[in-house]
Amino acid sequence: MALHFQNLAELEALCTHLYIGTDLTQRIEAEKALLELIDSPECLSKCQLLLEQGTTSYAQLLAATCLSKLVSRVNPLPVEQRIDIRNYILNYVASQPKLAAFVIQALIQVIAKITKLGWFEIQKDQFVFREIIADVKKFLQGTVEHCIIGVIILSELTQEMNLVDYSRPSAKHRKIATSFRDTSLKDILVLACSLLKEVLAKPLNLQDQCQQNLVMQVLKLVLNCLNFDFIGSSADESADDLCTVQIPTTWRTIFLEPETLDLFFNLYHSLPPLLSQLALSCLVQFASTRRSLFSSPERAKYLGNLIKGVKRILENPQGLSDPGNYHEFCRFLARLKTNYQLGELVMVKEYPEVIRLIANFTITSLQHWEFAPNSVHYLLTLWQRMVASVPFLKSTEPHLLDTYAPEITKAFITSRLESVAIVVRDHLDDPLDDTATVFQQLEQLCTVSRCEYEKTCTLLVQLFDQNAQNYQKLLHSASGLTVDMAIQEGRLAWLVYLVGTVVGGRLTYTSTYEHDAMDGELSCRVFQLISLMDTGLPQCSNEKIELAVLWFLDQFRKTYVGDQLQRTSKMVKQVHPLERTPKKHRGEKSVVLTGPRVRVTACLEEIAEGKQRSQLSRQVVRLRSDVSRVPEKAWKIVKVYARMSEVLGITDDNHVLETFMTKIVTNLKYWGRCEPVISRTLQFLNDLSVGYILLKKLVKIDAVKFMLKNHTSEHFPFLGITDNYSLSDFRCRTTFYTALTRLLMVDLGEDEDEFENFMLPLTVSFETVLQIFNNNFKQEEVKRMLIGLARDLRGIAFALNTKTSYTMLFDWILYKRYPTYLPILQRAVERWYGEPACTTPILKLLAELMQNRSQRLNFDVSSPNGILLFREASKMICTYGNQILSLGSLSKDQMYPMKLKGISICYSALKSALCGNYVSFGVFKLYGDNHFDNVLQAFVKMLLSVSHCDLLQYRKLSQSYYPLLECLTQDHMSFITNLEPPVLLYVLTSISEGLTTLDTVVSSSCCISLDYVVTYLYKHIAKEGKKPLRCREATQAGQRLLHFMQQNPDVLQQMMSVLMNTIVFEDCRNQWSVSRPLLALILLDEKYFSELRASLINSQSLPKQEVLAQCFRNLMEGVEQNLSVKNRDRFTQNLSVFRRDVAEALRCDGSTEPCSLDMMS
């Protein structure tokens, strides 16, 4: 591709390759040519050529793209040139209003960028780039096409002013945005509203495409005004349901006029769906207006107008058949409860009628579950917040939620059950497959369902019994239809989810003790279903029901097991479950769930008579013999267990834990090939193993004892290594062994034999790997075995947080067959370094072993274990570092998984070793051991293979590299000073770039690292003239660093500029960290600090110059020429006052001359 274009044909060929070409090579070449065109002196002339003589829209688009990049440079074009570009584009679009829409958009974006970046530019005492508002009004007086262009200019300008460019100082953006907000934004909104009023004042010709386009652009303009970030909060747009629009106080008059809201409600009813959707989006923002904008009477009046509008929409719901309108209206309803209290809503005159209409609308929406499913979230949010507010309602007006909330719950339940048949028969996407959405909706429903809970419970009991009986019939039927069984299983899955949801709602809503009994009634049925399903395994199995059961068990655990027991429920005296049965149950048979092999019944008389017994029934018999020896006064349980004890013999949380563990073991045994079930089961096991109280109870359960002694693939197939399991499925093994090790530690103490027995399966696996390695091995089998071992050991190591327990693992790894186990892993890294699926688990294991969490690695003074561990880690890191660098160049999408991820883990492991305080690193050099030097050299090699951009772009890499650098500068400055000048420059440049990042962890680490470097340099200079009897090596190290800084003075000067810029202009969140290196930098180069000070002061108006000069004098007041802790603290205090005073001095309104916001040029 020619890089110097001689004629228009070559430029248009470039456009073709760039925008519509299908050849990837040509497109890449075109992109390179575009970059060179932007940098060439001919750029402006070529852009003008394309705009005036180009034969395609893509030629004009290329010109607009080049101009956009040109005016966005950090070093801006001269003011006169930017004015010429702006005026040229304005005249160009005015003369050609029928250009392609994307060309007009691109050209207007250039105008918006020029205006924003030059907002404070002054010529002849005038803000030259603020004339754009007057220029736009000329467009509005022309034809419809010109009017559209004018509105688009205002809309793009508003959007550009609100857009944060993270490559520029955030304070500069906020100052421009604030000035624009205060001087222009209100006028733009008023202008847009007046245009909309004109549209409504005359008959709408919806067939006129130009008129439709004009209305659309004006509505987008209003929406951009209302979406403006008024206070610089930079709110996350994904959390829009929590948003409050911080309308300026000066806008009150607009919002207090009833005509404003009426305008947009009328537009909604008058416009076609594509446009009415935008009107509703504007109303969403109006409903989100901050409460403090109004007085109480004004707020009530404003809310009343909103409610009237809602009523009008619901009484004429034709427009809501459009998915866009429907979605925005749901958002609108949710915002009403976000910004207004229930007490305010019930005081509105139309509230009873409106809440009825909203309830009917919600019920209809839930019944049509396939229509805009993503919008249901907002409706459930509304009802959840309404119901949650009931206990705090002080108004005497009826809220009517006790009438409508049960109807909402019923509609949700019945609609989900009815959807199953449609999904199965029509082969639609099953909502149950989207577990994230299901969980979100259920968590919202749990609060709503507890309102008038008796109705919800009665409905669920009725539906559960009915579907359980139907399921029974299908199980007994020899020729049960597959479709009917799928439908029944889907309905049962939904019911189990719903039971878990309402039980979990116990923690979110004020409940009575009778509600606990209802929870027990519902829970009985699910526990019976669990027994039935597990007995039929593996023939009768359904993944969706299993996932629903795990949801239920987790909700029950949170509400009624362990620590929650005392907090949520009342302890009541229990009657022996076999002595008395309530009259309504005595002699009666409740729902009976039976399968081909088992019959589970809730009637205890059958157990006493010796009829068929399932596993749960046998537990009741054992319970009977156990509890008969317990005094009656000791029977104290919660209400929820009263019914469960009668039906299932589950008398308290101990018996529930037995059921939990039985279920967990069953799942791990029979669901080994189903990753979702295994993953959720292990997460449930992990949650159970966290609390100490539960751990003490769990270790007494037979199922737990079985797991501790039989954790092999023979009993738990998911631990297998066959090709049936993908390597990603191995991740759950870490969770399994973490929970299992916590259980082991409860009663282990110092019993090393017990620990050896526990580790026996892993020992056998390691020995097997060793034998295969020594022979002709099967590569894939060994690799899978090692991946599994690494994940298993990492889970074990993570759970060992005491010195005694960790030492047992350490001895097993290093001394069981020393030196065998870790070298095996090292050989695996050496062989499969290019396969992250293998290297990542091994490196993560290494990083975990190096963690001195809770001082678990504090070995005895006579123990060499710390040094031995570090030597092995050094070998591993060096092996990986040397091998990974041989991969050569990698594509962008491969860079992180193939290389950077492993490097970040190595850095984390090395940082843990350096900061762990269990290795004396001076010993290595003293005895000629090169492991420490080798690992540091590996660190440097890996670092130099990573660009500065990648260091900051990948968060995990930056959060491992910078803390490691902090450790090196703190304790190993001799290593830093011995680095080659290019390497040292790379390190210091990485610190300089890290200082400006938004990640506080990274920027704080950079400040600390810089503080160690400059403090070391300052102390060397301070002691150089005194010539004491000092270590020759330390003197040489300091001299090398000093020489480097003298050769590269701009390095520290740049960092001083960055820190001062952060203090003066940025939102500094780690001010203390910034202050520590800044003092040393000032003392090292007072001349450059004086230049910075003069630069800032001279950039201000005369009245401010003296104020700023006094601020700088106060900054150094009482600060001495040393780096003692006392002196540093004094400077830190002064800096805090300095930052506040300078911010106050620089605060100015938009009419005054702006200050310079860049000290780094």
C-alpha positions, -999 to +999 in steps of 0.1 A: +000+000+000+015+033-009+022+056+020+022+088+001-010+093-018-008+113-050-044+114-061-080+109-050-082+074-065-055+060-041-073+076-011-107+061-021-091+027-026-078+030+010-114+038+021-127+007+003-102-016+019-107+000+053-145+000+056-159-026+032-130-047+023-131-085+030-093-091+028-079-090+063-044-082+051-055-053+030-076-040+059-046-041+083-024-023+057-052+003+053-052+009+091-014+014+091-018+038+062-045+057+080-022+062+110+006+075+087-019+098+070-028+113+103+008+120+112+017+134+078+018+172+071-006+167+043-034+153+065-056+184+064-053+189+027-061+153+020-091+154+043-104+185+024-098+167-009-119+137+003-147+158+016-150+180-015-142+156-043-148+121-028-173+100-048-184+077-019-196+083+016-167+062+029-143+087+016-160+114+036-161+091+066-123+086+064-118+123+063-140+127+094-121+099+112-087+115+104-099+149+116-112+134+149-079+118+157-060+149+147-080+172+170-078+147+199-040+147+202-025+154+235-005+182+219-033+202+203-033+220+171-030+258+172-062+276+182-066+293+148-063+260+130-089+244+152-113+274+146-108+270+109-116+232+110-147+238+131-160+266+108-152+245+077-171+215+090-201+237+100-202+253+065-197+219+049-227+201+066-248+233+061-242+232+024-248+194+021-275+185+046-284+153+028-251+135+034-252+099+047-263+099+084-230+082+095-209+109+078-229+137+094-225+120+128-188+116+123-182+152+113-203+165+141-183+144+166-152+164+153-170+196+162-179+183+196-143+172+204-129+206+193-155+224+214-148+203+245-111+204+244-111+241+236-138+250+261-115+273+281-095+286+251-095+325+251-088+349+222-093+386+226-109+381+260-136+357+246-141+320+249-138+313+212-152+278+212-184+285+231-200+302+201-212+268+189-245+274+207-252+305+186-241+287+155-266+259+161-295+284+164-288+294+128-293+257+118-326+256+137-340+285+116-334+266+083-351+237+067-361+205+085-328+189+074-308+218+088-329+217+120-320+180+124-283+188+119-285+215+146-302+192+171-276+165+164-248+190+171-263+198+205-269+162+212-233+151+203-219+180+222-238+171+254-227+135+250-191+145+244-190+168+275-203+139+296-178+114+282-147+107+304-114+104+286-092+084+310-061+093+291-065+129+303-067+144+338-101+136+353-101+170+371-098+187+337-128+168+324-149+177+355-140+213+352-151+215+316-183+194+323-192+216+352-187+248+333-208+234+304-235+223+329-237+257+345-235+278+314-252+259+286-270+227+295-301+242+309-306+264+278-302+233+256-329+215+276-353+244+274-346+247+237-353+210+231-385+211+252-397+242+232-391+222+199-411+193+212-440+217+222-439+230+186-442+195+173-472+188+194-488+221+187-494+212+150-508+180+135-481+153+133-474+139+099-460+105+109-456+096+073-429+123+068-396+106+075-378+139+080-403+150+107-400+117+124-362+120+124-364+155+138-386+143+167-363+114+174-332+136+175-349+161+198-359+133+222-324+119+222-311+154+230-335+157+260-324+122+271-287+132+269-294+163+290-311+142+317-284+115+316-257+141+322-233+133+351-242+164+370-220+159+401-192+138+386-203+105+402-195+085+371-222+060+381-222+025+367-248+025+339-254-012+345-269-004+379-295+020+365-323+008+388-304+024+417-298+057+399-308+091+412-306+120+388-289+149+405-307+177+388-292+212+395-312+235+418-313+261+390-335+237+370-363+236+396-386+259+377-386+235+347-395+205+369-421+223+389-442+232+359-468+204+354-466+211+316-431+195+315-443+161+326-475+164+306-455+172+275-437+138+276-468+118+286-486+134+256-457+126+233-458+090+245-495+087+235-491+106+202-459+091+187-453+057+171-434+030+192-399+039+180-403+074+192-427+069+222-400+046+236-376+076+238-404+097+255-407+070+282-369+069+286-371+106+294-399+100+319-377+074+336-352+101+342-379+126+354-391+100+379-355+096+391-351+133+400-334+137+434-359+142+462-341+172+477-349+193+446-384+198+460-399+208+492-424+183+507-455+199+492-438+203+458-426+167+460-461+154+467-475+174+438-447+162+414-453+126+425-490+130+420-484+141+384-462+111+378-489+088+392-515+104+370-493+097+340-489+060+351-527+057+355-533+071+320-508+047+304-523+017+322-558+027+312-547+029+276-522+001+274-521-003+236-486+011+233-472-014+259-475-042+233-442-029+219-413-045+237-393-013+238-422+007+254-429-022+277-393-024+289-390+014+295-424+015+314-412-013+337-381+007+344-403+037+350-424+019+376-393+006+394-378+041+396-410+053+414-403+032+444-365+039+442-370+076+448-402+078+467-412+062+500-443+040+504-457+065+529-456+092+501-471+069+475-501+059+496-510+096+502-515+102+465-552+104+457-550+079+428-529+054+447-557+027+453-566+026+416-530+028+404-518+000+426-546-021+413-537-013+377-500-020+384-509-053+400-530-064+370-503-053+347-477-073+366-499-104+367-504-101+330-467-097+324-459-127+345-484-148+327-469-139+294-434-150+305-421-153+270-426-116+262-397-094+271-384-116+300-356-092+309-382-066+319-398-087+346-368-078+368-380-042+372-415-052+381-403-076+408-380-049+420-410-026+425-430-051+444-400-063+465-393-028+477-429-020+483-434-050+505-401-045+523-413-010+532-445-022+549-430-026+584-418+010+583-450+025+571-464+051+595-493+064+574-528+054+583-538+051+546-542+015+534-513+003+514-533-026+499-502-047+495-516-075+516-543-078+489-521-076+458-488-091+469-502-127+472-517-123+438-483-114+424-467-144+441-495-167+428-491-153+393-454-159+393-457-195+407-485-206+383-470-189+353-437-207+358-454-241+362-476-235+331-445-225+311-429-259+315-454-277+291-449-251+264-412-252+267-410-290+265-436-294+237-424-265+215-387-271+222-382-235+234-353-222+255-359-233+291-359-204+316-344-228+341-313-230+320-305-194+327-298-199+364-285-163+369-318-148+359-337-174+379-317-167+410-322-130+406-360-133+402-363-157+431-343-134+454-367-106+446-398-129+450-387-141+484-397-108+501-430-105+482-439-141+490-437-136+527-465-110+526-497-129+537-475-160+538-504-183+547-518-179+512-485-186+495-478-216+517-513-231+511-508-227+473-474-243+473-485-272+495-515-278+471-494-276+440-466-297+454-489-325+466-507-325+432-474-327+412-459-352+435-488-375+430-486-371+392-449-378+394-456-410+414-480-422+388-455-417+360-428-436+380-452-465+385-463-464+349-442-489+329-450-470+297-446-435+310-444-409+282-410-392+280-426-358+273-450-361+303-421-371+325-400-341+313-430-318+320-435-332+355-398-330+363-397-294+351-427-285+373-411-302+403-379-283+397-397-250+398-416-260+429-384-269+447-369-236+437-400-218+450-400-236+483-364-227+488-372-191+479-400-187+504-380-204+532-351-181+525-375-152+527-376-158+565-345-136+568-359-107+547-393-102+562-409-099+596-423-134+603-443-151+630-436-184+647-465-198+628-447-190+596-418-212+608-443-241+611-454-235+576-417-236+565-415-269+581-446-281+563-431-272+529-396-284+538-410-319+546-421-323+511-388-314+496-369-337+519-392-365+509-386-357+473-349-358+479-351-393+494-373-405+465-350-391+438-318-404+455-332-439+459-340-441+421-304-431+411-288-436+387-319-446+366-342-418+377-322-386+376-329-350+365-303-323+366-327-294+369-344-310+400-310-316+415-299-280+410-332-268+425-327-291+455-293-276+461-308-242+460-334-252+486-308-268+509-287-237+508-317-215+516-327-238+545-291-238+558-289-200+558-323-198+577-325-227+601-291-244+605-262-236+628-257-200+639-290-189+624-308-212+647-308-190+677-312-158+657-342-166+636-364-189+656-380-193+689-370-223+710-401-243+721-407-274+741-409-305+720-431-334+725-416-368+717-423-374+680-437-409+686-458-401+716-483-376+701-495-366+667-517-336+660-554-346+656-555-335+620-526-358+612-533-387+636-542-419+617-540-400+584-516-404+556-502-373+541-485-371+507-467-404+500-438-403+475-430-438+464-409-452+436-403-486+421-380-496+449-390-474+478-421-459+495-415-428+516-444-419+539-449-391+563-471-411+587-451-423+617-476-450+626-463-469+596-428-468+610-439-481+643-458-509+626-426-520+607-437-513+572-413-506+543-386-482+553-365-459+532-332-445+543-350-416+561-374-440+578-345-460+592-330-428+605-363-422+624-361-456+640-325-449+652-337-415+664-364-432+684-339-453+704-316-423+709-342-398+720-359-421+744-330-417+768-332-379+767-351-361+795-383-344+783-371-311+796-342-312+772-364-313+741-362-277+728-363-271+691-375-245+667-410-244+654-398-254+619-387-288+632-419-296+650-437-308+618-405-322+604-399-343+635-434-358+631-431-366+595-394-374+590-378-377+624-357-346+618-358-330+652-331-304+650-303-290+629-280-320+637-304-343+619-307-318+590-269-318+587-270-356+584-294-353+556-273-326+540-242-348+541-260-378+528-272-357+499-237-344+492-222-379+492-250-391+469-244-363+444-207-368+444-211-405+438-238-404+411-234-371+394-197-372+386-201-364+349-225-334+355-203-304+362-231-280+372-244-304+399-209-313+411-199-276+413-230-265+431-228-295+455-192-287+464-199-251+469-227-261+493-202-284+511-177-255+512-203-232+528-211-258+554-174-262+563-168-225+571-184-221+605-167-237+635-200-246+652-211-265+621-177-282+618-179-296+653-213-311+644-204-323+609-174-344+619-196-366+640-217-376+610-210-410+594-211-396+558-183-372+567-162-399+582-168-419+550-156-390+529-125-385+549-114-421+545-126-427+509-119-396+488-109-416+457-123-418+422-137-452+430-162-437+454-164-402+439-161-404+401-155-367+396-120-373+410-113-394+379-088-384+352-104-401+322-112-383+289-149-381+300-140-350+321-128-318+306-098-301+322-120-272+332-141-296+353-110-303+375-114-269+391-140-282+415-114-305+431-098-276+449-131-267+465-137-303+475-103-307+492-106-273+509-138-284+526-126-319+533-094-306+549-113-282+572-133-312+584-102-332+589-086-305+610-114-303+636-102-333+656-068-340+640-046-322+665-010-334+660-019-369+649+005-374+620-006-409+613-042-398+607-029-371+583-008-397+565-039-419+561-058-389+547-031-382+522-027-418+511-048-415+478-026-386+468+005-405+478-005-434+455-012-409+427+023-393+430+039-428+431+020-438+400+031-406+382+067-412+392+066-447+378+051-436+345+076-408+342+105-432+346+090-455+319+075-448+285+046-428+297+012-419+283+014-382+280-023-373+284-029-396+313+001-382+333-008-346+325-044-351+337-032-368+369-008-340+377-034-313+371-057-331+395-030-335+421-020-298+418-056-288+423-061-312+452-030-301+470-039-264+466-072-270+482-055-288+511-029-261+515-055-234+515-074-249+544-042-254+566-039-222+585-019-233+616+018-241+619+012-276+632-012-286+604+008-269+576+040-286+588+024-320+583+017-311+547+051-296+542+068-328+556+046-349+533+056-329+502+093-324+509+102-355+530+079-382+520+101-391+490+125-362+490+133-348+465+106-363+444+071-347+446+080-310+437+106-320+411+078-340+394+057-309+391+088-290+379+093-316+351+056-312+342+061-274+338+092-279+317+074-304+294+040-287+291+049-250+295+028-240+265-004-255+280-019-232+306-044-259+316-014-277+331+009-250+342-016-227+358-028-252+385+008-261+393+019-225+396-011-217+417-002-246+440+033-231+443+019-197+451-003-212+478+025-231+494+046-199+496+019-180+515+028-175+552-008-170+561-014-169+599+024-174+604+020-211+594+055-211+578+073-200+609+096-230+612+119-237+642+152-219+643+171-252+636+149-261+606+161-256+570+126-259+557+122-223+547+153-224+526+144-258+511+110-245+501+124-214+485+150-234+466+122-256+451+101-225+443+132-209+426+137-239+404+100-239+394+099-202+386+132-203+367+120-233+347+087-217+338+103-183+331+130-197+307+105-219+289+077-194+285+101-169+268+107-194+241+071-192+229+080-162+207+055-136+196+018-142+205-014-127+192-033-103+214-060-128+224-034-154+233-010-131+252-027-133+286-038-169+288-006-183+273+020-161+290+009-132+312-013-152+335+016-176+343+040-147+349+015-130+372+012-162+393+050-165+394+052-129+407+026-136+434+046-167+445+079-147+446+063-118+465+049-142+491+084-157+496+101-123+498+076-109+523+070-142+542+098-137+568+107-174+568+138-172+546+171-154+554+181-144+519+216-133+530+225-170+535+224-178+498+252-155+489+272-163+520+273-200+511+275-196+473+239-207+466+227-191+434+190-200+438+181-165+450+201-148+422+185-171+396+150-164+405+156-126+405+172-129+370+141-149+359+119-121+373+139-096+351+137-117+320+100-122+323+095-085+331+113-073+300+092-095+278+061-076+289+052-041+277+043-013+300+009-012+284+003-048+293+015-043+329-013-019+335-039-033+312-042-067+329-053-061+365-041-094+379-006-089+364-004-053+377-016-064+412+011-091+414+040-071+398+037-039+418+035-054+453+065-076+443+084-045+432+075-030+466+091-059+484+122-057+463+127-020+468+121-024+506+145-053+513+167-058+482+178-023+470+212-038+462+195-059+435+177-028+421+209-007+420+228-036+402+203-037+374+216-026+340+206+010+332+180+000+305+164-024+330+164+001+358+149+027+335+122+002+325+114-004+362+113+032+371+091+040+341+067+013+352+065+030+386+059+064+369+031+050+348+016+031+377+013+063+397-014+076+374-036+044+374-071+045+389-064+012+408-055+024+443-037-009+451-013-004+422-008+034+427-002+029+464+024+002+457+041+025+432+042+053+458+058+030+484+083+016+459+093+051+448+096+061+484+121+033+491+141+042+460+144+080+466+149+075+504+178+052+496+192+077+472+188+107+496+205+088+525+234+079+502+238+116+492+234+128+528+261+104+541+285+108+511+302+139+525+306+125+560+328+096+549+322+072+578+335+036+579+309+022+556+304-010+538+322-006+505+295-026+486+267-004+499+286+027+489+291+014+454+254+005+451+244+040+462+269+055+438+256+035+409+220+047+416+232+083+419+251+081+386+220+067+369+198+095+382+223+121+371+223+106+336+185+105+336+173+135+356+139+136+339+129+103+355+124+117+390+113+150+377+085+133+357+074+115+389+074+146+409+052+162+383+028+133+384+025+134+422+020+171+423-006+169+395-024+142+415-024+162+447-035+195+430-059+184+404-070+147+407-093+129+431-065+116+452-077+086+472-043+076+487-030+110+498-009+095+526+009+072+502+015+100+477+030+123+504+058+099+515+079+099+483+070+135+474+090+150+503+121+130+492+117+141+456+114+177+467+145+175+488+165+158+460+156+184+434+144+216+450+152+236+418+127+216+397+101+219+425+105+256+423+099+255+386+067+235+391+056+259+417+063+289+395+045+273+365+013+268+385+013+302+401+021+321+368-008+303+350-033+320+373-049+354+373-031+380+395-055+378+424-049+341+427-012+342+423-005+355+458-030+330+473-012+301+456+022+314+466+011+314+502-002+278+499+032+267+487+049+285+516+026+268+540+034+235+525+071+236+534+065+255+567+082+236+596+096+209+572+133+203+577+160+190+554+157+153+565+136+122+561+129+114+597+095+100+606+086+131+625+095+153+595+076+131+571+045+133+592+047+171+594+049+173+556+020+149+552-001+171+575+009+202+556+001+185+523-034+178+534-040+214+542-022+225+510-045+203+488-076+217+504-064+253+501-053+250+465-086+234+455-104+263+471-082+288+453-086+272+419-123+269+422-138+294+398-170+298+378-172+295+341-170+332+335-135+336+349-103+328+331-095+291+336-064+277+352-039+254+336-047+219+344-015+202+333+018+204+352+033+175+333+040+192+300 
